[in-house]
Amino acid sequence: LTIGSRGGVQLYIASCKQLMRDGHSCCIVSHEEYKDWVEEHNIEFKSLGGDPGGLMKLCVDNSFLSVGCIRKGFSIFYEWFEVLLETVWTVCQGTELLIEILSVMVEIHIAEKLGMLYY
C-alpha cells in the first residue's frame, strides 16, 4: 500500500517480483495512474483513487506533516481520504501481511484490528 509518488510504487514492484518468485501472491494498492505500469509486471493492482500530483504539491508547498499541511490536506482531500480508508479496509480483508510506506498512517490500526502481520 502506497500513496504519493512513482518511487514508492517502484519499490513495491521490485519487492513483489521477488515475493512472487518465492511463491507468494501480491497486490499493489495505489493511485489509478500506476495501474498499467504495475500490471505490466503481472502484479495484481487495486486503486485507491486520489490525485498523487495534487498530494505531492500539497506536501511540497506546506512542509509535509506540518499542522498546516495536515489542515489544508483535510480541506482538499477529505472526500478522497474517506474513500481511501474504506478501500484499505476492504482490500485488507483475508490478507496475511500488509506492507506499507508510512504514508497513509492508518494501516497499523487496520492490521491490528484484522489480526494480520504488518511491516
NORWOZI-V273169 format. One record per pair of residues at least 12 apart in sequence whose ideal C-beta (glycine too) atoms are under 8 Angstrom apart, sorted by sequence separation. I is the first residue (numbers start at 0). GAP is how many residues later the second one is. D is the distance in whole Angstrom. If there is no record, write none. Layout:
i: (I/I)
gap: (GAP/GAP)
d: (D/D)
//
This chain:
i: (15/34/97/97/57/12/27/29/31/57/11/26/27/28/30/31/87/25/26/27/28/29/30/31/11/25/26/27/28/29/30/54/57/87/91/97/99/8/24/26/28/30/32/57/87/91/94/96/97/98/99/30/83/95/96/97/98/8/30/84/88/92/94/95/96/97/7/19/53/54/87/91/96/19/53/12/16/91/8/12/15/1/16/0/1/2/15/49/0/1/2/5/8/12/0/8/50/12/49/48/49/48/49/47/48/47/48/47/46/47/45/2/45/5/0/2/4/3/2/3/4/2/3/3/28/28/28/26/2/14/0/11/0/10/7/7/0/0/1/0/1/3/0/2/1/2/0/0/0)
gap: (12/12/12/13/14/15/15/15/15/15/16/16/16/16/16/16/16/17/17/17/17/17/17/17/18/18/18/18/18/18/18/18/18/18/18/18/18/19/19/19/19/19/19/19/19/19/19/19/19/19/19/20/20/20/20/20/20/21/21/21/21/21/21/21/21/21/22/22/22/22/22/22/22/23/23/24/24/24/25/25/25/26/26/27/27/27/27/27/28/28/28/28/28/28/29/29/29/30/30/31/33/34/34/35/35/36/38/39/40/40/41/45/45/46/47/47/47/48/49/51/51/52/52/55/58/59/62/64/81/84/87/87/90/90/93/95/97/98/98/99/99/99/100/100/101/101/102/103/106)
d: (6/6/7/5/6/7/6/8/4/6/5/7/7/8/7/8/7/6/4/6/5/7/6/6/8/7/7/8/8/6/7/8/6/7/5/6/8/7/7/6/6/6/7/8/7/7/8/6/7/8/8/8/7/6/4/5/5/5/5/6/6/7/6/6/7/7/7/8/7/7/6/6/7/7/8/8/6/7/5/6/7/7/8/8/8/7/5/7/5/5/7/7/7/5/7/7/8/7/5/6/8/5/7/8/7/5/7/5/8/7/7/6/5/8/8/6/7/6/7/6/6/7/6/8/7/7/5/7/7/7/6/8/8/7/5/7/7/7/7/4/5/6/8/5/6/6/8/7/6)
//
